[in-house]
Amino acid sequence: PYSNNNGPSPTKRTTPSKEALEFSSVLKDYSSKKMLREALEYYHHPSKDDLRDVHHGSIVVDCCARCGDFHEAERVVLDMHTTLSRKKKGDGVLLLTPPASAADNDNDIDKKKKDENSMGIHIYRGGGVPVQAHTALMKAYAHAGKMERAMTLYRQMFHLQNKKERPNIRTFNTLLRGCMWTASTQYSIHDDHQSNTTLAGGIVSAQEAWNLSSSIIPFDASSYEYSIVILCQALRCQEAEQRLIQMMQTLGIKFEYPKQPLSHHNK
């Protein structure tokens, strides 16, 4: 998975080669056009084995999210973590091997059913996978309504060793958008050792994410907007008003209520 050349580590920025830039450009074009199959074939092609890295992988994960395929997004991200966990951080350039394709598991019905009831992937705490990849996977989960997986990923990200790879404002807002689109739902989770239930989505996940992030992530106007909408959806209007006041104070927004009812001016 690593090059034998003494190149930069995955976390250090250097000027990418012309070939690497072209690789990224083509993948971004496929992603913008929602051409998932073409993007995956291009990404997996053996001719790209010496170019493929976590940044190219992040583009492909975003393409999966745009096309609504969270399973394929998981495979690409999981492959990044599997590669990283097998190799300690060194001075080599991180090169990824292609993950197993969806076709490899088409006949494994039992595995698919088990996968549907899982809590998602377990990420490698040692780091190396950029926050963009995890945020794109979060988007894939949100679009698919898989909020139990989104919350599992979000919690794990706070334990990554590299602080730059922990949730940022885009990760947080992506999660909140998913909470806006879903109600709090009870999920039955099964694995090899135990079976239990959990609540995820809607106000439940939104409040947990807010509490996890409030002292770490500087919220923006979108964060407050999404949070207020979710509180209103849950009929927690008083809390929504308090959140609105908090937003105005934090962002320095001044608002003067009209002295006369608006209807008076319209007469």
Disulfide bonds with the S-S distance in Angstrom:
none
